[in-house]
Amino acid sequence: KGGVVTALLELVQRARKPGWWAAEYYPHPHYLPWENGAATLHEYAPTRIPELLREEMYEHAALAADTTRRSGRSAEEWIKHGLTARSFRRYRLSDTPPLQLHAVITEDALRRPVADREVMVQQWLYLMTAMRRNNVTVRVLPTGAAPPRLRGFRLLGFAEPDEPARLYRDRPDRESTETTAGPVIERACLLFDQLLVGCWSEIESLVFVQYLVQSAGSPTLAAVGGGGS
């Protein structure tokens, strides 16, 4: 009996320990534990490629360019913690069960020169590899089809029936807003479906990313599958 009690106490203590996100700085720290426990993620990315689908050097460049949320930290510290968080977060795509990721990325976000040409090519190759995962769906929204004032958002769904979905909407220069309000969640789901109507199909989206690689002068697509970690 004593051994059982001891084991239970150890289990409780482990459960009370903060997750990895408590040690790594991230601009939305309250978002990370929810993403870590989510079953599905629906994301609209109008300006940049979603964080879970970023190649390391692309993420490095994106972090270096984001000076508004460092909160007094040095650029080196900001980038180091951001890259560490990325490596932890991306594990969910190969977890058991894996996170089901459904992303709508605008054409402008894919074309946006976050880094030099070589890094952008590696990012597109990396994205093509991710798009072949069974648990990842990426649809590209062509230029002109994207609502002009619609900011990015992420909708997390959970396997537990009593856990409500959570919506995170991007805001400039500050943390994203969060809500679990049923009517707002329903509107977000409807909006995501409406965005899908204007998107290219999954195959067309993959072909478009391949076109970006070829247009950049990449000599071969053989690097697909080895485009970084």
C-alpha positions in Angstrom: 0.0 0.0 0.0 2.8 2.4 0.9 4.5 1.8 -2.5 1.2 2.7 -4.3 0.9 5.9 -2.3 4.5 6.8 -3.0 4.0 6.2 -6.7 0.9 8.3 -6.8 2.6 11.1 -5.0 5.5 11.0 -7.5 2.9 11.1 -10.4 1.2 14.1 -8.9 4.6 15.9 -8.5 5.5 15.2 -12.1 2.1 16.4 -13.3 2.7 19.7 -11.4 6.0 20.4 -13.0 5.8 23.0 -15.7 6.2 21.9 -19.3 9.1 22.7 -21.5 7.5 25.9 -22.6 8.0 27.4 -19.1 11.8 27.4 -19.7 11.7 28.7 -23.2 10.8 32.3 -24.0 8.1 32.6 -26.7 5.9 35.6 -27.6 2.7 33.7 -26.7 3.6 31.5 -23.7 0.0 30.8 -22.7 -0.6 29.3 -26.2 2.1 26.6 -26.0 0.7 24.2 -23.5 -2.6 24.2 -25.3 -1.0 23.5 -28.6 1.0 20.8 -27.0 -2.2 19.0 -25.9 -4.3 19.7 -29.0 -5.5 17.1 -31.4 -6.1 19.5 -34.3 -4.8 22.8 -35.5 -6.4 24.9 -38.2 -4.3 27.9 -39.1 -4.7 30.8 -41.5 -1.3 32.3 -42.3 -1.6 35.5 -44.4 1.9 37.0 -44.0 4.3 34.2 -43.2 4.6 30.4 -43.3 3.2 28.8 -40.2 5.7 28.2 -37.4 5.2 24.4 -37.3 6.1 24.3 -41.0 9.2 26.4 -40.9 12.7 25.2 -41.8 15.3 26.2 -39.2 17.1 28.9 -41.2 13.8 30.5 -42.3 12.7 30.5 -38.6 16.1 32.1 -37.7 15.5 34.9 -40.2 11.9 35.4 -39.1 13.0 35.6 -35.4 15.8 38.0 -36.3 13.4 40.3 -38.1 10.8 40.3 -35.3 12.1 43.1 -33.0 8.7 44.1 -31.5 8.3 41.3 -29.0 11.8 40.8 -27.6 10.8 42.5 -24.3 14.3 43.6 -23.5 16.0 40.4 -24.5 19.0 40.5 -26.8 18.6 39.3 -30.4 20.8 36.3 -29.7 18.8 35.2 -26.7 15.5 35.8 -28.6 16.6 33.6 -31.5 18.1 30.9 -29.3 14.9 30.4 -27.3 12.7 30.7 -30.4 14.6 28.0 -32.2 14.5 25.7 -29.2 10.8 26.2 -28.9 10.4 25.4 -32.5 12.2 22.1 -32.1 10.0 21.1 -29.2 6.8 22.2 -31.0 7.5 20.4 -34.2 7.6 17.1 -32.4 3.8 17.1 -32.3 3.7 16.5 -36.0 5.3 13.1 -35.5 3.9 12.4 -32.1 1.6 9.4 -31.3 -1.1 10.4 -32.1 0.2 13.2 -34.3 -1.2 16.7 -34.3 -3.5 17.1 -37.3 -2.5 20.3 -39.0 -4.6 22.1 -41.6 -3.1 25.3 -42.9 -4.2 27.9 -45.3 -1.2 29.9 -46.5 -1.5 32.9 -48.8 0.5 33.1 -52.0 1.9 36.4 -50.7 3.1 34.7 -47.5 4.9 32.0 -49.5 6.6 34.6 -51.8 7.5 37.0 -49.0 11.4 37.2 -49.0 11.9 36.6 -45.3 15.5 35.4 -46.0 17.9 35.2 -49.0 17.1 33.0 -52.0 18.9 29.9 -50.8 17.1 29.9 -47.5 13.7 30.5 -49.2 14.4 27.5 -51.6 15.2 25.3 -48.6 12.0 26.5 -46.9 9.9 25.6 -49.9 11.5 22.2 -50.2 11.0 21.6 -46.5 7.3 22.6 -46.9 6.9 20.3 -49.8 8.1 17.4 -47.6 5.7 18.4 -44.9 2.8 18.6 -47.3 3.3 14.9 -48.0 2.6 13.9 -44.4 -0.7 12.2 -43.8 -1.5 14.5 -40.9 -0.6 17.8 -42.7 -2.9 19.5 -45.1 -1.7 22.7 -46.8 -3.8 24.8 -49.2 -2.5 27.9 -50.9 -4.8 31.0 -51.2 -3.9 32.9 -54.4 -3.2 36.6 -54.4 -6.4 38.5 -54.7 -8.5 35.8 -53.0 -7.3 36.7 -49.5 -9.5 39.0 -47.4 -7.4 42.2 -47.3 -7.8 43.0 -43.5 -8.1 39.5 -42.1 -5.3 38.7 -39.7 -3.9 35.3 -39.0 -5.6 32.9 -36.5 -5.2 29.5 -35.1 -8.0 27.2 -34.0 -7.1 24.4 -31.6 -9.3 21.4 -31.2 -9.0 18.7 -28.5 -9.8 15.0 -28.2 -11.4 15.4 -24.8 -15.2 16.1 -25.3 -15.3 18.4 -22.3 -12.4 20.6 -23.5 -13.6 23.5 -25.7 -11.9 24.6 -28.8 -9.6 27.6 -28.4 -9.2 30.4 -30.9 -6.1 32.6 -31.1 -6.2 35.7 -33.3 -3.0 37.5 -34.2 -2.6 41.1 -33.1 0.3 43.5 -34.1 3.0 44.3 -31.6 1.4 42.3 -28.8 0.2 38.8 -27.7 -2.6 37.2 -29.7 -6.1 37.2 -28.2 -7.6 34.0 -27.0 -11.2 32.9 -26.6 -13.3 29.7 -26.1 -16.6 31.4 -26.7 -18.8 29.0 -28.7 -20.3 31.6 -31.2 -16.8 33.0 -31.9 -15.4 29.5 -32.5 -18.3 28.7 -34.8 -17.7 31.8 -36.9 -14.0 31.0 -37.1 -14.8 27.5 -38.4 -17.1 28.9 -41.0 -14.5 31.5 -42.0 -11.8 28.8 -42.4 -14.2 26.8 -44.6 -14.8 29.9 -46.7 -11.1 30.5 -47.1 -10.8 26.9 -48.4 -13.3 27.7 -51.2 -10.8 30.2 -52.7 -7.8 28.0 -52.3 -6.0 25.8 -54.8 -6.4 22.1 -54.2 -3.8 20.2 -52.2 -2.2 18.9 -55.4 -2.3 22.4 -57.0 -0.8 23.9 -53.9 2.0 21.4 -53.9 2.7 22.1 -57.6 2.7 25.9 -56.9 5.4 25.5 -54.2 7.4 23.3 -56.6 7.0 26.1 -59.2 8.5 28.6 -56.7 11.5 26.3 -56.3 12.0 26.0 -60.0 11.6 29.7 -60.6 14.3 30.4 -58.0 16.7 28.6 -60.2 17.1 25.5 -58.1 18.8 22.9 -60.3 17.0 19.9 -59.0 14.1 18.9 -56.7 16.1 15.9 -55.4 16.7 17.8 -52.2 13.0 17.3 -51.2 13.0 15.2 -48.1 16.4 16.6 -47.0 15.6 20.3 -46.7 16.7 20.7 -43.1 15.4 19.9 -39.7 
